[in-house]
């Protein structure tokens, strides 16, 4: 998985809108660490550092080591609230990671061997239905991405979750159906020309 991120933090004494507004005025973002059969820990972090980590693009499926009061708490970001106008982060929820617990995360998909797909060679287009998969993973082994091989895929073919080889110990969070991840479709230009031929006939 992505290299763990480190985020310095300070404990916050008070909850509530007034206290949170005061923190934001000082360039801090309020946050909470919950889970692990412990009481929630109220913290605040430097907004600039948080924005920098959010800009990495993999913040939400990275382990974040929160350094507070001389100790480090291993966490996984679960939710970030943003200001509707400024788009600045206004609050973050972190899940405390303990032992060998399982976590549910969104992991991006990457398609490989596109040059070995007959459909793509014909000018077909890979219509991606899901750019991310919701997976249940051991907290110490969250994959950076899931690679999906399109070798042999032709026009009209679909790729379902049942065809994907997931890493050991990783399962799909959606278990009630064999959902579609991508389909291989003819380009609109090809469809149009076929339509014209039919009309001419």
C-alpha positions, 0 to 999 in steps of 0.5 A: 500500500501507499507509504504511511503519512505522518500528521502532527496533532494536538489534543483539543479540550472542547467540542462544539461549534464555537471551539471549532470555529476558533480553531479554524480561525487559527489555521487548524482543522478539528478532527476526531480519532475513534474506534479500537474499543477506546473513547474518541480522542478529540484533536486538531491538526494544522490545516496547511499540512492536512491540505498538503496530504489531501493533495497526494490523491491517496490520503483516504486509503493511506495509513496516517500516523497521528503524532500527539503528546509524544505518542503515535496513533495509527489511523485510517481517514474515514471522512473529510468535511469541506467548506462549501465555498472555500473548499477547505477541510473543516473536519476529519474523522480518523479510525483507530487501527488496532491489532489485525483488524479489518477495514473497509476502503475504496481502492482504485482499479488499474487496467493492464495489457490493453494491447492484448485486447482484440476489442481495443485493437479494433478501436473499441473503448473501455467503458469503466463503470467503477473506478474504485472497488470497495474492499475489506482488507487487513489494516496492515495490507491495504493495496495501492490499487487492483490490477485488472487484466483485459487480455483477450477481451473483445467488443461486447465483453464485460468484466465482473468482480468475480473475474478479479484476483484480489490479494490474499485476505482481501474481499469485496465489501459488496457480496450480494451480486457479481457487479460489473466493473467495466465493459468493452464497447464499440466507439460511437464512430463505428456504431454510426457507420454500421447504422449508415450501412444498415440504412443504405441496405 
